[in-house]
Amino acid sequence: MLRVLVVAAALMLSAGEAFARRLGATPGLVDARRFLDLRKVLAGRFTELRAAAAGHAAGYSLTSWTGATPAEELGRVAGVFNAMNDAPREEGLFEDDIWDAGRVRDRGDMQVRFAGNRGYSVAAVHDATGEMAALTQLFVDPADPDWGHQGLTGVTRPHRGHRLGLLTKAAMLELAATAEPQLARVETNNAAANSYMIAVNEALGFELAEPGFQFFALPASRAG
Ligand SMILES: CC(C)(COP(=O)(O)OP(=O)(O)OC[C@H]1O[C@@H](n2cnc3c(N)ncnc32)[C@H](O)[C@@H]1OP(=O)(O)O)[C@@H](O)C(=O)NCCC(=O)NCCS
């Protein structure tokens, strides 16, 4: 079956949104943007949040790396990438995005390998099984180093509910304070319906920054 669909996101109330609507594209989910102003965060706040999260995460250890995924982590990272299929999305338009070690090696880390960003990853590993239970990623564009760009955050299904999202993100922000001391703000986008991720982000101090992005889909071909 041939399925051809153009998907795109436009800032709400922008010319891009008007253009998409004019073309007859179908609106889908709204992605809310949030910014964290690091200059307003009290000293020690992320350490405090990490310690509070760690209280729910006995039996997990943190690990981190910079740049592209190390060869020995490719398979475990694929497991967390697969957990991203549980994020809210337009049902019926997308199939699950399935990753394995080879695909992470060939198609992962685009932000670092092709866009020239500096990349940071913090993962939580389940001590008893060695599984990677959680991963969060942050990128910094050397051309605009005041801003951090949140990449994915995922916790695999068996390990949810141990505050590993908060634990890894708080640890990431501590790491960033040392590795990227010039960072002033971090931006993140989440489906407005993603209450679990938004709760973590609000605990960290992220604030809503309107407008958000409206997702659109447009069939480019009716063949199939
Ligand atoms: C967002 C996410 C990382 C949070 O995971 P987490 O750190 O384990 O969540 P928490 O420990 O803060 O969970 C708080 C509560 O919500 C529940 N919960 C968390 N995520 C859930 C989910 N996707 N579905 C149902 N319940 C969920 C937990 O079980 C816990 O319940 P409890 O208070 O009764 O114990 C996780 O839901 C996830 O990986 N989702 C899919 C990927 C995604 O949406 N990523 C963000 C988009 S970039």
The ligand as an SDF file (V2000), in Angstrom:
LIG
                    3D

 48 50  0  0  0  0  0  0  0  0999 V2000
    6.8570   11.0060   30.4340 C   0  0  0  0  0  0  0  0  0  0  0  0
    7.5640    9.8160   31.0730 C   0  0  0  0  0  0  0  0  0  0  0  0
    9.0510    9.8830   30.7400 C   0  0  0  0  0  0  0  0  0  0  0  0
    7.3610    9.8690   32.5850 C   0  0  0  0  0  0  0  0  0  0  0  0
    7.8070    8.6650   33.1270 O   0  0  0  0  0  0  0  0  0  0  0  0
    8.2270    8.5200   34.6860 P   0  0  0  0  0  0  0  0  0  0  0  0
    9.3720    9.3820   34.9930 O   0  0  0  0  0  0  0  0  0  0  0  0
    8.3420    7.0750   34.9660 O   0  0  0  0  0  0  0  0  0  0  0  0
    6.9350    9.1310   35.3920 O   0  0  0  0  0  0  0  0  0  0  0  0
    6.7240    9.3990   36.9420 P   0  0  0  0  0  0  0  0  0  0  0  0
    7.5370    8.4550   37.7580 O   0  0  0  0  0  0  0  0  0  0  0  0
    6.8700   10.8680   37.1780 O   0  0  0  0  0  0  0  0  0  0  0  0
    5.2030    8.9700   37.0530 O   0  0  0  0  0  0  0  0  0  0  0  0
    4.2380    9.6450   37.8480 C   0  0  0  0  0  0  0  0  0  0  0  0
    2.9780    8.7790   37.8210 C   0  0  0  0  0  0  0  0  0  0  0  0
    2.4590    8.7250   36.4590 O   0  0  0  0  0  0  0  0  0  0  0  0
    2.4250    7.3740   35.9970 C   0  0  0  0  0  0  0  0  0  0  0  0
    2.8550    7.3810   34.5800 N   0  0  0  0  0  0  0  0  0  0  0  0
    3.9910    7.9170   34.0770 C   0  0  0  0  0  0  0  0  0  0  0  0
    4.0100    7.7810   32.7520 N   0  0  0  0  0  0  0  0  0  0  0  0
    2.8720    7.1370   32.4030 C   0  0  0  0  0  0  0  0  0  0  0  0
    2.3260    6.7380   31.1480 C   0  0  0  0  0  0  0  0  0  0  0  0
    2.9660    6.9700   29.9790 N   0  0  0  0  0  0  0  0  0  0  0  0
    1.1270    6.1260   31.1620 N   0  0  0  0  0  0  0  0  0  0  0  0
    0.4630    5.8990   32.3190 C   0  0  0  0  0  0  0  0  0  0  0  0
    0.9390    6.2700   33.5470 N   0  0  0  0  0  0  0  0  0  0  0  0
    2.1270    6.8880   33.5770 C   0  0  0  0  0  0  0  0  0  0  0  0
    3.3960    6.6150   36.8730 C   0  0  0  0  0  0  0  0  0  0  0  0
    3.1010    5.2490   36.9100 O   0  0  0  0  0  0  0  0  0  0  0  0
    3.2440    7.3230   38.2060 C   0  0  0  0  0  0  0  0  0  0  0  0
    2.0820    6.8520   38.8430 O   0  0  0  0  0  0  0  0  0  0  0  0
    2.0290    6.8130   40.4780 P   0  0  0  0  0  0  0  0  0  0  0  0
    2.1360    8.2340   40.9430 O   0  0  0  0  0  0  0  0  0  0  0  0
    0.7130    6.1800   40.7370 O   0  0  0  0  0  0  0  0  0  0  0  0
    3.2130    5.9990   40.9050 O   0  0  0  0  0  0  0  0  0  0  0  0
    6.9470    8.4920   30.5330 C   0  0  0  0  0  0  0  0  0  0  0  0
    5.5410    8.5560   30.6590 O   0  0  0  0  0  0  0  0  0  0  0  0
    7.2810    8.1590   29.0940 C   0  0  0  0  0  0  0  0  0  0  0  0
    8.3650    7.6560   28.7850 O   0  0  0  0  0  0  0  0  0  0  0  0
    6.3300    8.4080   28.1710 N   0  0  0  0  0  0  0  0  0  0  0  0
    6.5040    8.0820   26.7630 C   0  0  0  0  0  0  0  0  0  0  0  0
    7.5070    8.9770   26.0910 C   0  0  0  0  0  0  0  0  0  0  0  0
    7.1340   10.4360   26.2110 C   0  0  0  0  0  0  0  0  0  0  0  0
    5.9620   10.8150   26.1800 O   0  0  0  0  0  0  0  0  0  0  0  0
    8.1640   11.2860   26.3180 N   0  0  0  0  0  0  0  0  0  0  0  0
    7.9870   12.7150   26.3560 C   0  0  0  0  0  0  0  0  0  0  0  0
    7.8090   13.2750   24.9980 C   0  0  0  0  0  0  0  0  0  0  0  0
    9.3170   13.9660   24.4530 S   0  0  0  0  0  0  0  0  0  0  0  0
  1  2  1  0
  2  3  1  0
  2  4  1  0
  2 36  1  0
  4  5  1  0
  5  6  1  0
  6  7  2  0
  6  8  1  0
  6  9  1  0
  9 10  1  0
 10 11  2  0
 10 12  1  0
 10 13  1  0
 13 14  1  0
 14 15  1  0
 15 16  1  0
 15 30  1  0
 16 17  1  0
 17 18  1  0
 17 28  1  0
 18 19  1  0
 18 27  1  0
 19 20  2  0
 20 21  1  0
 21 22  1  0
 21 27  2  0
 22 23  1  0
 22 24  2  0
 24 25  1  0
 25 26  2  0
 26 27  1  0
 28 29  1  0
 28 30  1  0
 30 31  1  0
 31 32  1  0
 32 33  2  0
 32 34  1  0
 32 35  1  0
 36 37  1  0
 36 38  1  0
 38 39  2  0
 38 40  1  0
 40 41  1  0
 41 42  1  0
 42 43  1  0
 43 44  2  0
 43 45  1  0
 45 46  1  0
 46 47  1  0
 47 48  1  0
M  END
$$$$
